[in-house]
Structures are given as structure tokens and as C-alpha cells.
Amino acid sequence: MATEILMPALSPTMEEGTLAKWLVKEGDTVSSGDILAEIETDKATMEFEAVDEGIVGKILIPAGTAGVKVNTPIAVMVEEGESADALPTAKPAAVAEAPAPAAAPVAAVAAAPAAPVAASGARIFASPLARRIAADKGLDLAALKGSGPHGRIVKADVEGVSAAAKPAAAPVASAPVAAPTPAAAAAPQASASQVAKLYEGRKYEEVALDGMRRTIAARLSEAKQTIPHFYLRRSVKLDALMAFRAELNHQLTGRGVKLSVNDFIIKACALALQAVPDANAVWAGDRILKMKASDVAVAVAIEGGLFTPVLFDAEAKTLSKLSTEMKDLAHRARDRKLAPQEYQGGSFAISNLGMFGIENFDAVINPPHGAILAVGAGIKTPVVNAAGEIEVATVMSMTLSVDHRVIDGALGAKLLQAIVENLENPVAMLA
């Protein structure tokens, strides 16, 4: 029987993507695991594998199409002797349209293609054929474990299962609870045409938003509107660190390792999160998750946006290991070759603009992180030493942006103090 191939969700946050390239053509026979297409998400280009065997009967979405919504039919798979016309295909409303004003988001949710959902509310990933077989047998997909890519439930997972896995009767729905009325409605934003009218007669170039830019705009707008930021500022003297770094780099020359100031900052933050464990936390909607390991994300600028690759278990890694791993992540980030699991997660982030000469700035928290450290340039500055004398020192400004739902002022101050102590006493970080 003809079945639809749907646009996959290649990461937990993916809502749409670009169908960059088809690697098969109509009439090709494919097996489970064969690569069908290359799909660009908001962050990377990933390969899309077939989860069932069959023949590519019809390609519905051509290569190069941007804004294809998750779960939109992109092709039709048929069995031998079948025609793709055996399955009525949906109209190609695959491309994301411009955002509609006011109440449009509610309508969009209602019109979205249905996908299996577990009792907990989490979406269940299953191939169209597996869903059809499960429906015929009366199976509960939530009770099955998928063996396909990213845990996707495929035909083999449901063929040998009996109706014993059939779901229990659904509980009676309770009376609906009225949604809380927002304190104040957000002011409507000007439309693209309204903004363009302001610049009639002026020359300009219109730049379409790609997936990454749309995601950055959406996530950071959400962050500034919903996260109660507050800011803590400290200066740190870097002279001891610079001298220690020069000594270590001289000793590491033979190993081809060159430590940067940023490597020390990553290590200092990772150890500080262990010293102040209550600050090593993320916001999870109705609860706080206190993390055990220090998983530190570091902002990496790329053309058209940025990535925040995560250094997992950073507190347990040596400076040379952190340096090597960070260079690799940054290189692959600029080539857009990172896997989603390499830039998702973490509880804390670092954004360093010191190499651009920026002395200080306030960074926006990357949800669900509890905090982000904005790092400025080291500047030669006159300071008063412990003896009351004026001397010249290299001073770096740091600003800790904190989510007040997760971390209170005194706790944030303890975390920043621990970071400063680590940076001003770098030898202790190796103890």
C-alpha cells in the first residue's frame, strides 16, 4: 500500500527545514537505512534515512524548497506494482508562510498535521507504515520502543507485537480550566509592508531570513520577554593568568597545544559551578533541574548567526583537552557540521567578545540555561594594589546575566565570586 514519507523532526526543537537535496529519484528501490535526502535544519545539514523498504513512487517537494513544516508529506513510497496515485496526496502547503497577526498561532496549531502523542504529551516518532499497522492492530505506540533512527518506531517494531499492547480506556476528561488572562497584551508588531512604507524612496537590499536567523529571532525574543534577567558585574585581574598561560604554552609546544584565555575561562566556570552547585541549574517550566556535571556552552559566531556547542563534563577535563575539543567544535560549527546533541543542553553559557575589543556587554540567556557569562577584553588599567600603591594591571570586565527564577542575587554573586577566584589563582584550577 502506498504510504507518505513525512518531513522528519531531526532535532527536538525543529519545526521546519529546507529540503536541500534528494539523493533518490522516482522509481528507485530503497531499503531501511538508505539515505533519501539531505535536510537543512536551523543549525546544520543532516541526512534523512529511509525507515521502511519500498519504491519511491512520487516526490512531492522538490529539492531546494525552504520552510517545509515537520510532518508535511514530501514523497510517496509504494510497493512493487503499486501506483503513487493510490494514495491521495495533500496539497503542497509545505512552505512556511509569513507569520499571521494576533490569534494566528492558535489556528496554526489546530491545522498542523496530527502526530502520535504519548499520555505525557510527548510526541511519538513513528513511520507512516508503522502507524498504520499499529492502528490496524489497535496497538499503543507509546508502549513500544523504536529501533529506527533517533528511536523512531518502524514497521519491524510493530509487526511482531500482539494486541496485548492495546491501550487502556482513556480516562474521562476533567472540566476544562480557564487559561489565565495575561496581565497585558503585547503591542502588535508592524508588518513587513508597514515597515517598508517607512523607507519608500530609499535604496535598500532585502535579505530573506534563513532558518537559523528565524530561530535566533524567535528564541531570543522569547528569552527577553519571558526570562526575568538580572545582571551582576565584576572585574578580574588577569596578570597571574597571562603569566601562567605563557609558561604552560611553552611547555606544551611539543604537543601542538596552545591554550587561550577562553580555555581558562571555560575551566574556571566549570569548577565554579561545582563549588556553587545550586547555581548549576536550568529552568524546566514548573521545576528547576539541578545538574551534577558542569556542561558549559560557548557561543561561536558563524556567518549569519551563531552556535553554542557544549563542552560536557568540563570540570573533569584538563585545560589541553578543553582547548582541543573547543577548537574542533568551533571549526565544525563554522562549517555547520555539528550534530544536534553537540549544541543542545548545558546549564551555563559563555559569550566572549573580548577578541573584538568589546570592553563589556550584557548577554541574553539561552533558555533553559540559568545564566550566561559575558566576557570583555583585557585592558591595561591603573589599579590600587594591596599596599595602597597605584600599578598597571590587565583587567577584564565580566557580566553574569542570571535567570531570577533559577538563581537569586546572593547565589549568583557567589558563583561570580568563584569564577573570579579561579581566574585570579589559575594554578589552583590544576589541583
ABEGO torsion letter per residue (X at the ends): XBBBBBBBBABAABABBBBABBABBBGBBBBBGBBABBBBBAABBBBBBBABBEBBABBABBBGBBGBBBGBBABBBBBBGBBAAABBBBBBAABBBBBBBEAAAAAAAAABBBBBBBAAGBBBBBBAAAAAAAAAAGBBAAABBBABBGGBBBAAAAAABBAAABBBBBBBBBBBBBBBBBABBBBBBBBAAAAAAAABGBBBBBBBBBAAAAAAAAAAAAAAAABBBBBBBBBBBAAAAAAAAAAAAAAAAAAGBBBBAAAAAAAAAAAAAAABAAABBBBAGABBBBBABBBBBBBBBBBGEBBBBBBBGAAABBAAAAAAAAAAAAAAAAAGABBAAAABEEABBBBBAAAAGBABBBBBBBOABABBBBBBBBBBBBBBBAAGBBBBBBBBBBBBBBBAAABBAAAAAAAAAAAAAAAABAAAAAX
